[in-house]
């Protein structure tokens, strides 16, 4: 059964699976922060560059398998598989939401 996710989070996962990363601007607040692989990316341009770099380095897919919401925090567990070391992995994507957009995302 598909998982019901807020629109911004659904669009984020679409971009993670190869959709146009320019669409990420519609997912994140202007001052959003992403924490991934011990690096921090702030703002639309940095977040797009981070996603473009990941796509250039690896072919991968991300499949959400579970979601738990606690107020403005949404934790989505996803299977990530591709041509990267250690694949496949199951990672938590912790979203802090602000209205209909993502304020922050921590992947780990």
Protein Blocks (a to p, Z undefined) as FASTA:
>chain_A
ZZdddfklmmmmmmmnopafklmmmmpcfkbccdeehiacedjklmmmmmmmmmmmpccd
dddfbdcdehjaccdddddddjdehiacddddddddehjacfbdcdZZ
